[in-house]
């Protein structure tokens, strides 16, 4: 699913060695936590997977794509196979829960008939069927994060990438969010969760990748 081959990343602007000679494989259907202290290289790790940054050395393989040969015009199609969940939710404030989720389908040109079928199913999956017409500011932090997760799921991605998905919710809701991601993983979707919450990681028996000063210890 995802493979780093001898990947290093140095930022030209300040000479920071964000990642050094990383070799790692994440298999199709795995659930992986990525942990590390602030500045360890977790954000760079994600940006390289999402092709927001290119490696200084080495190659990243995602499905049939390679960072070495991926053309700019291919990047939107490359990213369609990923569902991204952010710490700050990134919901559109003037759209209802339903329309926030449907928006992800409309962007890729899905038919309205398909949207009307798929969105309610996904909202049910994340436990938000009753909130379809609510606006984001009427929801709790945990509910907003579940809308964000629904939006990431709606186009049936091969992998969910969650960047500190529990950073803005309380501990009980944090557990619920990871439990939900675990259930999604059980349905066959690869899940990658970046977090600094070691206590949360200990509650789930999943593979853990540790990034420390740009090096991977797994």
Secondary structure as UniProt FT lines:
FT   STRAND          2..11
FT   TURN            12..15
FT   STRAND          16..26
FT   TURN            28..29
FT   STRAND          31..35
FT   TURN            38..39
FT   HELIX           42..49
FT   TURN            50..51
FT   STRAND          57..62
FT   TURN            63..64
FT   STRAND          65..66
FT   TURN            67..69
FT   HELIX           72..74
FT   HELIX           75..80
FT   STRAND          82..85
FT   TURN            87..88
FT   TURN            93..94
FT   HELIX           97..107
FT   TURN            108..109
FT   HELIX           112..125
FT   TURN            126..127
FT   HELIX           129..131
FT   TURN            132..133
FT   HELIX           136..138
FT   HELIX           141..153
FT   TURN            154..155
FT   STRAND          159..163
FT   TURN            165..168
FT   HELIX           171..186
FT   TURN            187..188
FT   STRAND          190..195
FT   HELIX           198..203
FT   STRAND          207..212
FT   TURN            213..214
FT   STRAND          215..217
//
